[in-house]
Amino acid sequence: MMSRIRFILGALTLAFILAVTVPVNAQQRNPDSSVNPTASSVKEQQLRQELQRIQGRGTIPDTKSYLIEQPAGRDWRAFHEVTLRWIGAVAILGMLVVLVLFYLIRGMVRLEAGRSGRVLVRFSAFERLVHWMTAACFIILAVSGLNISFGKALLLPTIGADAFTTWSQWAKYAHNYLSFPFTLGVVLILLMWLPWNIPNKVDVEWLKEGGGIVGHRHPPAYRFNAGQKAVYWVQVLGGGAMVASGYLLMFPFYATDIAGMQVAEIVHGIVAMLFVAIMLAHIYIGTIGMEGAFEGMWDGTVDVNWAKEHHSLWLEQEARKGHLGAPAQARAQPAE
Ligand code: HEM
């Protein structure tokens, strides 16, 4: 009896030992039965899933460098290389298509009454200086910034690695240094034109009539109409967002951690694409879109008939202040 019990106990013990050791052995051997030296170590994948990051230890003071991998970095890279490019392509190319179609269908908004030959001052020398300084910085910031988003995909295969490297380095210097005059421009524009950009009832009427751009009606407006006020606020708020997120990127990790840096880049990238698209519309309407508009920002004066058609309430204010002059100065006409 005792020997039977001993036999059963021995068999059970053997079965238990086999059950525990066989899977371990199976793990430690490759299919060809050679030993797999890393089989029992923790997998990268497991660590990323459980800890959301792989972090090591280090001896240098910059503890950020101890972080080796984190899934959020992959999401950010996917945003930067796929999503942002789509947003940019749709916004910028979409706007270009709309503007070309608009020009083909509507054409230039003409001065219906023709030129009167009398002009009035629209922008002072200081206002024009601030406008053109900010505009020049904006264009260079936009081109050099778009190079970061699209250059590797579009330019690198076309011009080759050496030329792309040289161009990108200069573009990056321009982007960093022109950020300072651009910031000054955003602040000056905010202060200099704020009094004329507060929305009011006239804007509602102007918007209801589609700004007179579609059709031939000319809804009244003060110095800036609702469309121009929208551009002003895009410039001030969009410019403000670009400045804030841009400096976070330019001086990395001073005010934010890595997650904050990623948010800053996402904000900077998305606002940039929308900003560029909106400014294309602004450039269109200020040049080939409307007769008589460009000269206001170029030499500072506009024709009285232009003011009558597009800013009738402002013209009345200027006339009351005696700014029309008598006799009014005529724009120099070329000899026939
Ligand atoms: C104060 C103003 C600005 C500052 C300080 C600034 C700074 C920066 C910095 C540091 C970067 C990252 C560069 C890199 O990754 O090496 C960047 C990227 C970029 N910037 Fe600006 N920037 C400013 C204004 C603008 C403006 C006005 C635009 C366009 C209208 C613009 C468009 C872009 C674009 C498209 C990118 C690339 C975004 C991406 O692909 O992730 N930036 N900027």
Residues whose N, C-alpha, C, O or C-beta is under 5 A from the ligand:
A	BS01	HEM	F138 L141 A142 G145 L146 I148 S149 H175 S179 F182 T183 M242 V243 G246 Y247 L249 M250 E265 G269 A272 F275
